[in-house]
Amino acid sequence: MRLSSLQAAVSAALQASGSRTRSGENPPAPPELAQIIEHSPGASLNPGDRIAIYRNNSLAVRCSALVENFPAVHSLVGAEYFDAAARRYARNHPAQSADLNQYGVDFADFLGELPDPGAQLPYLRDVARYEWMRSELQHAAGASEGETALRVLTSPHPILEIYAIAIQRGDLELENSDEPELNRILLYRDSAGVQSRVIDEELYARLHSEL
């Protein structure tokens, strides 16, 4: 089997649902992999069980990456809810890169489609969007000369305040308003790391048009 075909077969096997059979056994490995696994050193488990171990490890790694990339979201919803959401996301979103700092590009949109956990958290999706932008800037390669390393976003919620409290695991108390003020946020990276601040409408419009 060609290397590219083998890699594709392994990737497909790891992304399969992995649902057990009625007898409680792991599903069999694809034939093209089973033959290789059966003749590999230390093959004491059957191919289906070995694939299941690899699949579960791969899932756990992606879930851990989401915890690292979205710590404020994890703090806001709690470990139990986040773990369930992360596992559901990871099952349907394979990693596109070996660099798991890049994992979770559409996690914010995914969260927006889920039922709110316990108390209503209408700001959760925007917090996740903000965290992803921070992660992008934090892990981006060094900006070349003339390149702008910044992001902008808007939200009807005080995202910077929510993020700071969530990271510190403090008590979050927000005032309800019938006409919430639109927050325009600038994120950028300098020598001290990723910075963010609220900006006015004029600056936001100019920066947004340039990005």
Secondary structure, 3 states (H helix, E strand, C coil): CCHHHHHHHHHHHHHCCCCCCCCCCCCCCCHHHHHHHHCCCCCCCCHHHHHHHHHHHHHHHHHHHHHHHCHHHHHHHCHHHHHHHHHHHHHHCCCCCCCHHHCCCCHHHHHHCCCCCCCCCCCHHHHHHHHHHHHHHHHCCCCCCCCCCEEEEEECCCHHHHHHHHHCCCCCCCCCCCCCCCEEEEEEEECCEEEEEECCHHHHHHHHHHC
